[in-house]
Amino acid sequence: MKKIKVEKRANLKDFIADYLNISKNKAKELIDSRTVFVNNRRVWISSYVLNAGDIVEIPDQEKTEKWSIEKNIIYEDKYIIGINKPPFLESESKKGSVEDILRSFKKDKKIKAVHRLDRETSGILLFAKNSNVFERFKKAWRDKKIKKEYFAISHGKAEFKKKVVNLPVDGKYAKSFIYTVKTSSDFTLFRVEIPTGRKHQIRIHLSKIRYPIVGDKLYGLKDINSSLLKNVKRQMLHSYSISFIHPYTKERITIKAEIFPDFKNFGKRIRLL
């Protein structure tokens, strides 16, 4: 992170644009990513007013390898394709989403995402090859016949082996099974199973039981003093396993997705991986 001391009153967007010599639109994109800190607090409002003496921290702009969809196809049969989705890509619908990239790669516009992951969440994403397959798998999803498991790195040292959380999300029934895999002094690696799949369910449930996910900009810690934590660019949540009876072949299928380097490196730094 770059630390900059503010010399005179200015709004955050103008300050970053001037400091980095970038357009105000680019500065706003950086602020919108919720990776900018002011006086150790995450700030995502472009018009936020800075005063002389404030300390602004801007993430280092790293060069990343271009993601290859071909190398991240982790399962394929006549009916579905499983992709190991990277963080920072939308799952579906939008141009540049994993769905859009996969359609272009396969030269097939009938391909459709069966479910979705949050933009910052990595891991298994299933796609149907046509609308009939899509409807069959959506039904399996609704009937809770697909087992979904995630890894999450959270703040706090868990004192339990297993916890069942039954807390509604957006007024709807939601259930999570949370298992402690490993702990370090201030962090825990959890394995989470979700028979229900509400939006942000795991993030909300872990936050509610006071183990917010590291890097979660919505439900996570508000004040962060550690440079290690400030450099975490996304929520440490990874969809690592999906298991189901295939609706067409009737075989038991289990698909697992390797964790991405940012998750692995952070886990190693805090002695969880």
PyMOL commands that set and color helices and strands:
alter all, ss='L'
color gray80, all
select helices_A, chain A and resi 12-20+24-32+70-72+98-106+131-142+201-208+227-230+261-269
alter helices_A, ss='H'
color red, helices_A
select strands_A, chain A and resi 2-5+10-11+37-38+41-42+49-50+55-58+73-76+80-85+112-113+122-128+146-155+162-166+175-183+187-193+237-245+252-256
alter strands_A, ss='S'
color yellow, strands_A
deselect
rebuild
show_as cartoon
